[in-house]
Each structure stands twice: as structure tokens, then as C-alpha cells.
Amino acid sequence: MKTKRRLSLLFMIILSLIVGACAAQSPSESAMDEERDFLGNYEPEAPAMEQGFTEEQGFENSSTGTASAIERMVVYNARLEIAVEQPEEVMREVIQMAEAAGGFVVSSNLHQTYTDSGPLPWASLTIRVPAGDLDSIMDAIKAMTPNPKEDVISENVSGQDVTAEYTDLTSRLRNLEAAEEALVELMEDARDPEDVLNIFDELTYYRGEIEIVKGRMKYLEESADLSAITIEIVPKQSLQPIEIGGWEPKGTAKQAVEALIRTAQNIADGAIWLGIYCLPFLIPLGIGAYFLIRLIIKRRDKKNAGKVDVIETLEGEG
């Protein structure tokens, strides 16, 4: 009887946690919608970057009329492609800069391509730096080029607002930990080995879910604190046009491509004219030619059949 009461109590606890989670989810979704509307019109200022891309913001709750504080969590990633004279040296300087700022190197790669003028080194690396230093480090990397206006080939910075996901994970973690605590209490009072095993299985499941949620939350926190920068460093010599005695192959290649495009355009124009202008005349001519050829073949077959009959008759008489 006592075992049945414990199982009933376990069922009631789990049911109450599920109902509480569902009841809390609806307002959370409404709050997330308001948050997205609020954040959609927000443009980060320079001081926000010095604070690690998190900022306390408040909005007016339509149902309660009270102000609630929201901590924005934004993950910023950047990509930069530059041209320098010595890619290997610039790569070392970037690594030292990242480590001095409190970041680290995620990956780095250095390889060479061989040309008539000699080997050309190419470098690429990905670093993580404090989010508040992202702009200053990007500017410092661009300043390593001989001429930033010309030698910065491409630059891109993207941000992903993960505030809503982090808020949902926080609520889920709270519910999972409450369920874990209730299961621990039931397990301490359980006496039947079968009940203990059943509760232990449930407890193992909830603890596994707790670890997954905590791992995801930690990843989001670290991603928001440390921005990733991917840098492609190309040799400046590779961007120079090849010129031999005043002759530049790129000019000849351009003319060849233009001639190829013009030829393809003429062929396409001819096909269009053939399909639209000539096809209506060619269809009836083709049908007539088809029946004429069939008639000629039929008459030839009859003529050949008549000759065979005459030859067979002559051979029979002979």
C-alpha cells in the first residue's frame, strides 16, 4: 500500500512539473516576441562592444505594466581577407595579438603555391578574442596591410541574438533540477528494490538532460564572450597583373571571353529565330515530305513485288 502511495506521489510530482513548464512556456513565448521586436530596431553602439556585447535593457510589460530587465546575449563572428607582402609574418603577429588580448587560436594553416617568380605563401587562421575587443582587433589587423583601402579584399561581421534560446534553456534547467530533487527524495524513502530501480532510471535520464542543457548554456556563454575571427591572408604579389614586354595576358583573356560570349549569343539568337520564325513553315513541309517518302517507298515495294512474281512465273514455266 505504501509503495502504491509513493508511485502515486511520484506521478503527481512529475505531472505538476510538466503542467508548470507548459504554463510558463506561453508567457515566455510572448516575452520572446516582444524581445525580438525590441531588439530588431536596436543598433549596438561602441560602448556595447566594450561590455562584451551584453547590455541591460528594459521594456514595458503590456499585461502587468512593470518593467523587466533583459540581458541581451549576442554572438558576433567576423571574416576578413587581406593582402600583405609577408603572409607568414602577419599570421604570427595576429596570433600574438589574439593571445595578448586574452583570446586563443582555434586553427591556423600556412601553405605555398609555386609560380614562375618563386613560391608564394598563403595563410589562414581562426582566432577567438574578447567580444569587447572585436572592433579594435579588426582595425589592428587591417592596419597590417600596406594600404588598408586597397588591400582589405573583403570584410564581414555577423551577429546572432541567442537571448531567447538562453532564456528557454534557463527555464528548462530549473524544471529539470526540480524534478531531480523530487526524485532524489522519493528514492531515499523507497524500500522496494523495483521502485528503487525505476526511480533510478528516471533520475539518470533527468541528470543526463541537465548536463546537456548546461553544456549548451556554457557554449552560448563562451560564444558571446569570445567572438570568432576568420582571417584569410593572401600574398600581395598574387594580385598583381602579369605583364611581359608591355603585353598583359589579362587583356587578351578578356577579349577571348568577350568573343566567346558574342558567338554564343549569335547561336542562341539563330536558334530563337529558327524556332519562332521558321518552325511554323517547316512543320507542314515536314509532314508533306513524310507522306511523300512513305508513298515512294510503298510504290517501290509494289514494283519489286511484281518483278518477283514475274520471275517466279517464268521459272515455273521453264
Residue, then its C-alpha position, 0 to 999 in steps of 0.5 A: m500500500k505504501t509503495k502504491r502511495r509513493l508511485s502515486l506521489l511520484f506521478m503527481i510530482i512529475l505531472s505538476l512539473i510538466v503542467g508548470a513548464c507548459a504554463a510558463q512556456s506561453p508567457s515566455e513565448s510572448a516575452m520572446d516576441e516582444e524581445r525580438d521586436f525590441l531588439g530588431n530596431y536596436e543598433p549596438e553602439a561602441p560602448a556595447m562592444e566594450q561590455g562584451f556585447t551584453e547590455e541591460q535593457g528594459f521594456e514595458n510589460s503590456s499585461t502587468g505594466t512593470a518593467s523587466a530587465i533583459e540581458r541581451m546575449v549576442v554572438y558576433n563572428a567576423r571574416l576578413e581577407i587581406a593582402v600583405e607582402q609577408p603572409e607568414e609574418v602577419m599570421r604570427e603577429v595576429i596570433q600574438m595579438a589574439e593571445a595578448a588580448g586574452g583570446f586563443v587560436v582555434s586553427s591556423n594553416l600556412h601553405q605555398t603555391y609555386t609560380d614562375s617568380g618563386p613560391l608564394p605563401w598563403a595563410s589562414l587562421t581562426i582566432r577567438v578574442p574578447a567580444g569587447d575587443l572585436d572592433s579594435i582587433m579588426d582595425a589592428i589587423k587591417a592596419m597590417t596591410p600596406n594600404p588598408k583601402e586597397d588591400v582589405i579584399s573583403e570584410n564581414v561581421s555577423g551577429q546572432d541574438v541567442t537571448a531567447e534560446y538562453t532564456d528557454l534553456t534557463s527555464r528548462l534547467r530549473n524544471l529539470e533540477a526540480a524534478e531531480e530533487a523530487l526524485v532524489e527524495l522519493m528514492e531515499d524513502a523507497r524500500d522496494p528494490e523495483d521502485v528503487l530501480n525505476i526511480f533510478d532510471e528516471l533520475t539518470y535520464y533527468r541528470g543526463e538532460i541537465e548536463i546537456v542543457k548546461g553544456r549548451m548554456k556554457y557554449l552560448e556563454e563562451s560564444a558571446d564572450l569570445s567572438a570568432i575571427t576568420i582571417e584569410i591572408v593572401p600574398k600581395q604579389s598574387l594580385q598583381p597583373i602579369e605583364i611581359g614586354g608591355w603585353e598583359p595576358k589579362g587583356t587578351a583573356k578578356q577579349a577571348v571571353e568577350a568573343l566567346i560570349r558574342t558567338a554564343q549569343n549569335i547561336a542562341d539568337g539563330a536558334i530563337w529565330l529558327g524556332i519562332y520564325c521558321l518552325p511554323f513553315l517547316i512543320p507542314l513541309g515536314i509532314g508533306a515530305y513524310f507522306l511523300i517518302r512513305l508513298i515512294i517507298k510503298r510504290r517501290d515495294k509494289k514494283n519489286a513485288g511484281k518483278v518477283d512474281v514475274i520471275e517466279t512465273l517464268e521459272g515455273e514455266g521453264 
